[in-house]
């Protein structure tokens, strides 16, 4: 990591609406990596996921079921996937 560059502890990833293209992109990203997910993941100082594959699977089911209407009601689920992807990318998962 470059000197002076720090990973943001709580990045703002939430947005009230996700397009079908954005939702499909996150779904596709995880589908390609489901077999490579670590068992657990610390998302931030307050959030730990003990069974990451199960968590991602559940979140993907919601995203797929509502992919054409990811508005305020379901956008938190997609935002959680975005944060998980960000943390995994920080750990080197491409």
DSSP file (Angstrom, degrees, kcal/mol; ACC not computed):
  #  RESIDUE AA STRUCTURE BP1 BP2  ACC     N-H-->O    O-->H-N    N-H-->O    O-->H-N    TCO  KAPPA ALPHA  PHI   PSI    X-CA   Y-CA   Z-CA
    1    1 A X              0   0    0      0, 0.0     3,-0.1     0, 0.0     5,-0.0   0.000 360.0 360.0 360.0 138.4    0.0    0.0    0.0
    2    2 A X    >   -     0   0    0      1,-0.1     3,-1.9     2,-0.1     2,-0.1  -0.303 360.0 -95.1 -65.4 146.5    1.3    3.5   -0.9
    3    3 A X  T 3  S+     0   0    0      1,-0.3    -1,-0.1     3,-0.0     3,-0.1  -0.391 111.7  17.3 -61.7 135.3    2.6    5.6    2.0
    4    4 A X  T 3  S+     0   0    0      1,-0.2     2,-0.6    -3,-0.1    -1,-0.3   0.318  97.9 115.6  85.3  -9.8   -0.2    7.9    3.1
    5    5 A X    <   -     0   0    0     -3,-1.9     2,-0.4     2,-0.0    -1,-0.2  -0.836  42.7-177.6 -97.2 123.2   -2.9    5.9    1.5
    6    6 A X        -     0   0    0     -2,-0.6     2,-0.4    -3,-0.1    -3,-0.0  -0.921  29.9-115.9-121.1 147.3   -5.4    4.4    3.8
    7    7 A X        -     0   0    0     -2,-0.4     2,-0.3     1,-0.1     3,-0.0  -0.649  39.8-112.1 -76.5 131.0   -8.4    2.1    3.1
    8    8 A X    >   -     0   0    0     -2,-0.4     3,-0.6     1,-0.2    -1,-0.1  -0.482  20.4-147.6 -66.9 127.8  -11.5    3.9    4.2
    9    9 A X  T 3  S+     0   0    0      1,-0.3     2,-0.3    -2,-0.3    -1,-0.2   0.902  90.7  18.3 -65.0 -42.4  -13.0    2.1    7.2
   10   10 A X  T 3  S-     0   0    0     34,-0.1    -1,-0.3    35,-0.0    34,-0.1  -0.634  82.0-168.8-131.7  74.7  -16.6    2.8    6.2
   11   11 A X    <   -     0   0    0     -3,-0.6     2,-1.1    -2,-0.3     3,-0.2  -0.303  29.9-113.9 -65.3 148.0  -16.9    3.7    2.6
   12   12 A X        +     0   0    0      1,-0.2    -1,-0.1    71,-0.0    -2,-0.0  -0.727  54.8 148.7 -83.4 103.3  -20.1    5.1    1.4
   13   13 A X        +     0   0    0     -2,-1.1    -1,-0.2     2,-0.0     2,-0.2   0.521  34.4 108.5-111.2 -11.2  -21.4    2.5   -1.0
   14   14 A X        +     0   0    0     -3,-0.2     2,-0.3    68,-0.0    62,-0.1  -0.437  37.0 170.8 -71.6 138.4  -25.1    2.9   -0.6
   15   15 A X        -     0   0    0     60,-0.2    64,-0.1    -2,-0.2    -2,-0.0  -0.979  36.7-128.5-140.4 145.6  -27.2    4.4   -3.3
   16   16 A X  S    S+     0   0    0     -2,-0.3     2,-0.4     1,-0.1    59,-0.3   0.741  91.9  32.8 -69.2 -23.1  -31.0    4.5   -3.3
   17   17 A X        -     0   0    0     54,-0.1     2,-0.4    58,-0.1    54,-0.2  -0.998  62.1-167.0-136.7 136.4  -31.4    3.0   -6.8
   18   18 A X  B     -A   70   0A   0     52,-2.5    52,-0.5    -2,-0.4     2,-0.0  -0.978  23.4-128.5-118.4 135.9  -29.3    0.5   -8.7
   19   19 A X     >  -     0   0    0     -2,-0.4     4,-2.6     1,-0.1     5,-0.2  -0.286  26.4-108.4 -74.2 166.2  -29.8    0.0  -12.4
   20   20 A X  H  > S+     0   0    0      1,-0.2     4,-3.1     2,-0.2     5,-0.2   0.894 122.2  52.8 -59.8 -39.5  -30.4   -3.4  -14.0
   21   21 A X  H  > S+     0   0    0      2,-0.2     4,-2.2     1,-0.2    -1,-0.2   0.915 110.0  46.4 -64.9 -43.3  -26.9   -3.1  -15.5
   22   22 A X  H  > S+     0   0    0      2,-0.2     4,-2.0     1,-0.2    -2,-0.2   0.922 115.2  47.0 -63.6 -43.9  -25.3   -2.3  -12.1
   23   23 A X  H  X S+     0   0    0     -4,-2.6     4,-2.4     1,-0.2    -2,-0.2   0.927 112.2  49.0 -64.7 -45.8  -27.2   -5.1  -10.4
   24   24 A X  H  X S+     0   0    0     -4,-3.1     4,-2.8     1,-0.2    -1,-0.2   0.878 109.0  55.3 -61.0 -37.3  -26.4   -7.6  -13.1
   25   25 A X  H  X S+     0   0    0     -4,-2.2     4,-2.2    -5,-0.2    -1,-0.2   0.918 110.4  43.1 -63.1 -44.1  -22.7   -6.6  -12.9
   26   26 A X  H  X S+     0   0    0     -4,-2.0     4,-2.0     2,-0.2     5,-0.2   0.895 114.4  51.1 -70.1 -38.9  -22.5   -7.3   -9.1
   27   27 A X  H  X S+     0   0    0     -4,-2.4     4,-2.6     1,-0.2    -2,-0.2   0.951 112.2  46.7 -60.3 -49.1  -24.4  -10.6   -9.6
   28   28 A X  H  X S+     0   0    0     -4,-2.8     4,-2.0     1,-0.2    -2,-0.2   0.900 108.5  55.9 -61.1 -42.6  -22.1  -11.7  -12.3
   29   29 A X  H  < S+     0   0    0     -4,-2.2     4,-0.5     1,-0.2    -1,-0.2   0.927 113.3  40.5 -57.4 -47.0  -19.0  -10.7  -10.3
   30   30 A X  H >X S+     0   0    0     -4,-2.0     3,-1.2     1,-0.2     4,-1.1   0.886 109.4  58.2 -72.6 -38.1  -20.0  -12.9   -7.4
   31   31 A X  H 3< S+     0   0    0     -4,-2.6     3,-0.4     1,-0.3     4,-0.3   0.877 105.8  51.6 -59.0 -35.7  -21.2  -15.8   -9.5
   32   32 A X  T 3< S+     0   0    0     -4,-2.0    -1,-0.3     1,-0.2    -2,-0.2   0.677 120.1  34.4 -72.6 -16.0  -17.8  -16.0  -11.1
   33   33 A X  T X> S+     0   0    0     -3,-1.2     3,-2.4    -4,-0.5     4,-0.7   0.341  77.8 110.8-122.8   5.8  -16.1  -16.2   -7.6
   34   34 A X  G >< S+     0   0    0     -4,-1.1     3,-0.9    -3,-0.4    -2,-0.1   0.856  82.5  51.2 -53.1 -38.5  -18.5  -18.1   -5.4
   35   35 A X  G 34 S+     0   0    0     -4,-0.3    -1,-0.3     1,-0.2    -2,-0.1   0.549 110.7  50.4 -78.3  -5.1  -16.2  -21.0   -5.1
   36   36 A X  G <4 S+     0   0    0     -3,-2.4    -1,-0.2     2,-0.1    -2,-0.2   0.405  79.7 121.4-109.8  -0.2  -13.3  -18.7   -4.1
   37   37 A X    <<  -     0   0    0     -3,-0.9    16,-0.1    -4,-0.7     2,-0.0  -0.361  65.8-116.8 -66.1 140.7  -15.0  -16.8   -1.3
   38   38 A X        -     0   0    0      1,-0.1    15,-0.3     2,-0.1    14,-0.1  -0.342  24.1-114.8 -68.8 161.0  -13.3  -17.0    2.1
   39   39 A X  S    S+     0   0    0     13,-0.1    13,-2.9    12,-0.1     2,-0.3   0.871  94.5  14.4 -65.7 -37.0  -15.3  -18.6    4.9
   40   40 A X        -     0   0    0     11,-0.2     2,-0.3    12,-0.1    10,-0.2  -0.887  64.1-164.9-137.1 166.2  -15.6  -15.4    6.8
   41   41 A X  E     -B   49   0B   0      8,-2.1     8,-3.0    -2,-0.3     2,-0.8  -0.952  18.3-142.3-156.7 132.5  -15.0  -11.6    6.3
   42   42 A X  E     -B   48   0B   0     -2,-0.3     6,-0.2     6,-0.2     3,-0.1  -0.870  19.5-177.4 -92.5 111.0  -14.6   -8.6    8.6
   43   43 A X  E     -     0   0B   0      4,-2.2     2,-0.3    -2,-0.8    -1,-0.2   0.867  64.6 -30.3 -80.1 -37.8  -16.4   -5.8    6.7
   44   44 A X  E >  S-B   47   0B   0      3,-1.3     3,-0.7   -34,-0.1    -1,-0.2  -0.899  83.9 -68.6-161.8-173.1  -15.6   -3.1    9.2
   45   45 A X  T 3  S+     0   0    0     -2,-0.3     3,-0.1     1,-0.2   -35,-0.0   0.721 132.3  35.2 -64.7 -18.3  -15.0   -2.7   12.9
   46   46 A X  T 3  S+     0   0    0      1,-0.1     2,-0.5    -4,-0.0    -1,-0.2   0.527 107.9  68.7-110.1  -8.2  -18.7   -3.5   13.7
   47   47 A X  E <   +B   44   0B   0     -3,-0.7    -4,-2.2     2,-0.0    -3,-1.3  -0.943  49.2 168.3-127.0 117.7  -19.6   -6.1   11.0
   48   48 A X  E     -B   42   0B   0     -2,-0.5     2,-0.6    -6,-0.2    -6,-0.2  -0.988  18.9-155.7-124.8 132.5  -18.3   -9.6   10.8
   49   49 A X  E     -B   41   0B   0     -8,-3.0    -8,-2.1    -2,-0.4     3,-0.4  -0.935   6.5-173.0-110.3 112.2  -19.7  -12.3    8.5
   50   50 A X  S    S+     0   0    0     -2,-0.6     2,-0.4     1,-0.3    -1,-0.1   0.796  84.2  33.7 -76.0 -29.6  -19.0  -15.8    9.9
   51   51 A X     >  +     0   0    0      1,-0.2     4,-2.3   -10,-0.1    -1,-0.3  -0.708  69.3 172.5-127.8  79.8  -20.3  -17.6    6.8
   52   52 A X  H  > S+     0   0    0    -13,-2.9     4,-3.1    -3,-0.4     5,-0.3   0.891  75.6  54.2 -59.9 -45.3  -19.6  -15.4    3.8
   53   53 A X  H  > S+     0   0    0    -15,-0.3     4,-2.3   -14,-0.2    -1,-0.2   0.912 111.9  46.0 -57.5 -40.0  -20.7  -17.9    1.1
   54   54 A X  H  > S+     0   0    0     -3,-0.2     4,-2.2     2,-0.2    -1,-0.2   0.917 113.7  48.8 -67.1 -42.7  -24.1  -18.3    2.8
   55   55 A X  H  X S+     0   0    0     -4,-2.3     4,-2.5     2,-0.2    -2,-0.2   0.938 113.0  46.5 -61.8 -48.3  -24.5  -14.5    3.2
   56   56 A X  H  X S+     0   0    0     -4,-3.1     4,-2.7     1,-0.2     5,-0.2   0.908 110.8  53.3 -62.7 -42.2  -23.5  -13.8   -0.4
   57   57 A X  H  X S+     0   0    0     -4,-2.3     4,-1.9    -5,-0.3    -1,-0.2   0.923 110.6  46.7 -59.0 -44.8  -25.9  -16.5   -1.6
   58   58 A X  H  X S+     0   0    0     -4,-2.2     4,-1.5     1,-0.2    -2,-0.2   0.917 113.5  47.9 -65.0 -43.4  -28.8  -15.0    0.3
   59   59 A X  H  X S+     0   0    0     -4,-2.5     4,-2.4     1,-0.2    -2,-0.2   0.882 110.0  53.1 -64.9 -38.0  -28.0  -11.5   -0.9
   60   60 A X  H  X S+     0   0    0     -4,-2.7     4,-2.9     1,-0.2     5,-0.3   0.876 103.7  56.9 -65.0 -37.2  -27.7  -12.6   -4.5
   61   61 A X  H  X S+     0   0    0     -4,-1.9     4,-2.2    -5,-0.2    -1,-0.2   0.914 109.7  45.0 -60.5 -42.1  -31.2  -14.3   -4.3
   62   62 A X  H  X S+     0   0    0     -4,-1.5     4,-1.8     2,-0.2    -2,-0.2   0.937 113.5  49.9 -65.9 -46.5  -32.7  -11.0   -3.3
   63   63 A X  H  < S+     0   0    0     -4,-2.4     4,-0.3     1,-0.2    -2,-0.2   0.902 113.6  45.9 -60.0 -42.1  -30.8   -9.1   -6.0
   64   64 A X  H >< S+     0   0    0     -4,-2.9     3,-0.8     1,-0.2    -1,-0.2   0.904 111.5  51.4 -68.0 -41.3  -31.8  -11.6   -8.7
   65   65 A X  H 3< S+     0   0    0     -4,-2.2    -1,-0.2    -5,-0.3    -2,-0.2   0.805 125.2  26.5 -66.7 -28.7  -35.5  -11.6   -7.6
   66   66 A X  T >< S+     0   0    0     -4,-1.8     3,-2.7    -5,-0.1    -1,-0.2   0.117  79.8 127.5-120.9  20.7  -35.7   -7.8   -7.7
   67   67 A X  T <  S+     0   0    0     -3,-0.8     3,-0.5     1,-0.3   -44,-0.2   0.725  74.9  51.0 -57.1 -26.5  -33.1   -7.0  -10.3
   68   68 A X  T 3  S+     0   0    0      1,-0.2    -1,-0.3    -4,-0.2   -48,-0.1   0.465 118.2  37.9 -90.5  -0.5  -35.4   -4.9  -12.4
   69   69 A X    <   +     0   0    0     -3,-2.7     2,-1.7   -50,-0.1     5,-0.2  -0.291  65.3 155.8-145.6  54.2  -36.6   -2.8   -9.4
   70   70 A X  B     +A   18   0A   0    -52,-0.5   -52,-2.5    -3,-0.5     2,-0.1  -0.632  29.0 137.6 -86.7  85.2  -33.7   -2.2   -7.1
   71   71 A X  S >> S-     0   0    0     -2,-1.7     4,-2.3   -54,-0.2     3,-1.4  -0.353  73.7 -55.0-111.9-164.2  -35.0    0.9   -5.4
   72   72 A X  H 3> S+     0   0    0      1,-0.3     4,-0.5     2,-0.2   -55,-0.1   0.792 130.5  59.1 -48.7 -38.1  -34.9    2.0   -1.7
   73   73 A X  H 34 S+     0   0    0      1,-0.2    -1,-0.3     2,-0.1     4,-0.1   0.877 124.7  16.7 -62.1 -38.5  -36.6   -1.1   -0.5
   74   74 A X  H X> S+     0   0    0     -3,-1.4     4,-1.1    -5,-0.2     3,-0.9   0.442  97.7  94.7-115.9  -2.8  -33.9   -3.5   -1.9
   75   75 A X  H 3X S+     0   0    0     -4,-2.3     4,-2.7   -59,-0.3   -60,-0.2   0.789  77.5  65.1 -65.8 -26.5  -31.0   -1.3   -2.5
   76   76 A X  H 3X S+     0   0    0     -4,-0.5     4,-2.0     1,-0.2    -1,-0.2   0.850  98.6  54.4 -62.7 -33.9  -29.4   -2.0    0.8
   77   77 A X  H <> S+     0   0    0     -3,-0.9     4,-1.7     2,-0.2    -1,-0.2   0.922 111.5  43.5 -65.2 -44.5  -29.0   -5.6   -0.2
   78   78 A X  H  X S+     0   0    0     -4,-1.1     4,-2.4     1,-0.2    -2,-0.2   0.905 111.2  54.8 -68.4 -40.7  -27.0   -4.6   -3.3
   79   79 A X  H  X S+     0   0    0     -4,-2.7     4,-2.3     1,-0.2    -1,-0.2   0.876 105.6  53.4 -60.2 -37.1  -25.0   -2.1   -1.4
   80   80 A X  H  X S+     0   0    0     -4,-2.0     4,-2.4     2,-0.2    -1,-0.2   0.909 108.8  49.0 -64.1 -41.4  -24.0   -4.8    1.1
   81   81 A X  H  X S+     0   0    0     -4,-1.7     4,-2.7     2,-0.2    -2,-0.2   0.895 109.3  53.0 -63.0 -39.6  -22.8   -6.9   -1.9
   82   82 A X  H  X S+     0   0    0     -4,-2.4     4,-2.4     2,-0.2    -2,-0.2   0.915 110.2  47.5 -61.9 -43.0  -20.9   -3.9   -3.2
   83   83 A X  H  X S+     0   0    0     -4,-2.3     4,-2.4     2,-0.2    -2,-0.2   0.905 111.3  50.3 -65.8 -41.5  -19.2   -3.5    0.2
   84   84 A X  H  X S+     0   0    0     -4,-2.4     4,-2.5     2,-0.2    -2,-0.2   0.935 111.3  49.1 -61.0 -45.6  -18.3   -7.2    0.3
   85   85 A X  H  X S+     0   0    0     -4,-2.7     4,-2.7     1,-0.2    -2,-0.2   0.921 109.8  52.1 -59.9 -43.5  -16.8   -7.0   -3.2
   86   86 A X  H  X S+     0   0    0     -4,-2.4     4,-2.2     1,-0.2    -1,-0.2   0.926 111.1  46.5 -58.3 -46.7  -14.8   -3.9   -2.2
   87   87 A X  H  X S+     0   0    0     -4,-2.4     4,-1.2     2,-0.2    -1,-0.2   0.890 112.9  49.5 -64.5 -39.7  -13.4   -5.7    0.9
   88   88 A X  H  <>S+     0   0    0     -4,-2.5     5,-2.6     1,-0.2     3,-0.2   0.897 110.4  50.2 -67.1 -39.3  -12.5   -8.8   -1.2
   89   89 A X  H ><5S+     0   0    0     -4,-2.7     3,-1.6     1,-0.2    -2,-0.2   0.885 106.1  56.1 -65.1 -37.8  -10.8   -6.7   -3.8
   90   90 A X  H 3<5S+     0   0    0     -4,-2.2    -1,-0.2     1,-0.3    -2,-0.2   0.811 105.9  52.5 -61.1 -29.0   -8.8   -4.9   -1.1
   91   91 A X  T 3<5S-     0   0    0     -4,-1.2    -1,-0.3    -3,-0.2    -2,-0.2   0.426 131.4 -94.4 -87.7   0.7   -7.7   -8.4   -0.1
   92   92 A X  T < 5S+     0   0    0     -3,-1.6     2,-0.6     1,-0.3    -3,-0.2   0.450  76.0 142.4 105.5   0.4   -6.5   -9.2   -3.6
   93   93 A X      <       0   0    0     -5,-2.6    -1,-0.3     1,-0.2    -2,-0.1  -0.649 360.0 360.0 -77.2 122.2   -9.6  -10.9   -5.1
   94   94 A X              0   0    0     -2,-0.6    -1,-0.2    -6,-0.0    -5,-0.1   0.406 360.0 360.0-107.5 360.0   -9.8   -9.8   -8.7
